[in-house]
């Protein structure tokens, strides 16, 4: 494998920066990009419910706590830009550093091929930036695992640190832990492999402990299996979309270019290149690492397409409804991550192999050829541009979808009133997601739980097309049943009620009887239930805090074990 030079690294980092700028250009303006699960606020309060949800599943543990800590230091708008740019930059650079290419262009093909994918685009549009932290960390984790198998100094702490951003969400943590085990467990270096797997497992302790102590039902509604099943976006169907790393269940987060008649053809070209480069990957990576990564990729792909396989729906429905935590698997397309990495790296090597053979054939031809390998470079340039040509509308914030918006002044007024007299808050009308005019009409998860320094009750029932997926929060289920039976909000035990005027017509006046209006602004109405005192946090805080401290200790030990060298990363 060709040893990289400073010029090579500058080219690689330059390519990563160019991808980040191309995708995030609209974020040059002020405000916050709010879309589906991506919610950033000016200063997210650090409170017990975000660290250890007492009545909800820990889907954002410890992610929310980390964001709360960070926004005590930097404003939310800046944190959002740093995180999104970092995801794109480190995904590209990581894939480029991972590919065992012998040409500079091969490295760039892998970098762009991994950072400009339908997977990244769709998860970005649906706002799952925490999952994309794992996506960006994956090539660094694989690279560290290869170094650990080779016995290189400092490889173990580098692997643990690569797994840290992946473990901030349950799905990312599961993928990191599974891939670490797949790459390392075996007959050689058993102690190092066991230490690595144990360390990555400990990094997952915060959300694992939170799942054990929450009162929410760890089992999920089986209706979510079909609601979150992968879907086809073009004439190649579900399997074709998944082969191109797409296939997300939400049609609104799929770019228009994915429906192009040429998209399956481009996907086929990339898959063929990957198959052509698999031999080089197997030869240049030591110890059968390529086969192990291929096994992990195959397992993830199988899970993603399970709903379209015979018996797949029934098996998944049983799993999510009977096994606590099984709901992690209902959105199987998330687990395409190892496949996306393998596809990008192997396709880059396939393009390099094709370029080498073309150059060699031209050199042997009677007419001869110049020694500048122009033909081979053309092949690699084509492979470099292919992902962008297949999905040009990812540029400029996915065609302007990632546009910043400003919170109305009402939000600060309500936040200040609630902070002065904290207590449980109910957000009405009941809905998990909102579409505000001030947010360009884009759908977003209700921002109140992150904006207010209080425990905010938000309906966790999800409407996905024709499917209704019930939530797991017992407190919310009881409250929803009471309101449906005509019980006034004042009798539910909440301290505050926030009516969002954009949906205010959906709140019957009789439900608000007995409440005192504290603030009536153009966007939000704040009502007080004076008969209810402030409510302290639950008893789940300290166990999860201890688990977070344990995970932090693992990360700090890994940092202390690093041996900083110019070529370490």
C-alpha positions, 0 to 999 in steps of 0.5 A: 500500500502506498504511504501517504504524504503531506500532499496526499493528506492535504488533498484528502482533507480538502476533498472532505472540506469541499463536500462539507461546504457543498452540502451545508452551504445554507448554514452560512445564514443565522438560525437553526436547521430544524427537521424531523429528529434534528432539534437544536435550541439556543441553550439546552438545559441540563436536567435529569430527564434528558440524562435519564428519562424516567418514563421514556425509552433512552433513544437519545441517551447520552446524546441529549446530556452531551448537547446540554453540556456543550451548549453551556459553553457554546451557543446551539447554532454554533454547536450544530454547525460544528457537528454537521461539518465534522460528520461530513469531514471525518466521514470523508477523511476516515474512508480515505485513510482506510482504503488501501489504495496506491493512487491519490485518486483512489483515496479521494474516490473512497472519501467522496463515495462514503460522504456522498451517499443516499444513506447519509443524505436520508439520515441527515434529512430525517435529522438523525445526526447522532446516528451519523456520528457513528457513520463518521466514526466507522472507518476510524474504528475499522482502521484502528481494529486493523492496527490492533490485529497487527499489534501496533502501539496505541491501536487499542485506545484509538479504537476505543476513542473511535467508538465514543461518538458511535455510542452516543445513541443506542443504534450507533453503539450496537453497530460499533460493538457488533463490528468491533467483535466481528473484526477482532474476536478470533484466535489471535490477540485474544486479550487485546480483542477482549479488552477492546470489546469490553471497553466498547460495551462499557461506552454503551453503559449510559443507555443500557442502564437507562433502559433498565431503570426507566418505567417505559415498556421496553417492548414496542408496538409491532405496527412499527415493523411495517411502518419503518420497513425499507422502501424502494425509491425507483424501479429497482424496488427495495433491494435496489434502493438498499444496494445503493445504501438508500431505502429509508422508510420516509418518502419525504426525506428521500431526494428526488434524484433517487427516483431517476431512471438512471439511479439503479444503473449507477448503483449497479456500476458502483456495486460491480466496481466493488465486486471487482475491487474485493480481491484487492481489498482482501489482499491488502488488508491483513488477517481476513479483515475484509471478509470479516467486514463483509460478514458484518455488512451482509448481516446489516444488509439482511436485517435491512431487507428482512421485511421483504423476505419470507417470514421476515415481518412475522419474525420482526413483529414477534421480536419487537413486541416480545423482547425488550429493546427489540424495537432497535431493529424495526428500522433495519435500514439503519444497519446498512452502515458497514455495507456503505463503508465496504461499498465505498472502499471496495468500489474505490479499489475496483476503480483503481484496478480497472485503471491499472489494467487499462493503463497496462493494456495501453502501454502494451498496444502497438501505438504505445501510450504516454506514461502519465496514466491519463486513461487510468486517471480518467477512470478514477475521475469518473468514479470520483464524480459518479456519486455526485452525478447520481445525487446532485441534489444533495448539494446546497443543503439538499436543494435548500431543505436544510435552511436555518430558521429562527425561533419566535420570541414567544419561546424565550418568554415561555421558557423564562416563565416556566424556569421561574416556577418549574414543574411538569409541562404538557404540550398541546395539542397532542402531537409528536411532530410539528410543522411551523410556518416559521420553520419553512413548513418543515416537519420537526420533533416538538422542540419544547422538551429541549427548550424548556427547563422542565419535564415536558410531556409530548405525545409519543404516538407516531403517525407513519402513513397509514400506520399508527405506532403506539409509544412506550411512555406509561405516563403519556398513555394515561394522560392521553386516555384521560383527555380522550375520555373528556377529562380536563387537563387540570385533573391530570397533575401537570403544572403547566400547559403550552398550547401551540397556536399553529395547532390551537384549533385542535384543543377543545376549550373544555380541556383547558377549564380551570387553568390560568393564562399566564402568557398569550403570544402569537405563537404560544399560550402558557397556562398554569395549573395553580393547584399542582406544585413543582415536581422533582425529578425521578429516581433514575438520575443517579444510576444513569449518571454513574453509567455516564461517569463509567463511560467517561472514565473509559474514554479518559483512560483511552486518551491517556493511553494514546501515543501521539505520533505524526502518522498515528491518524 
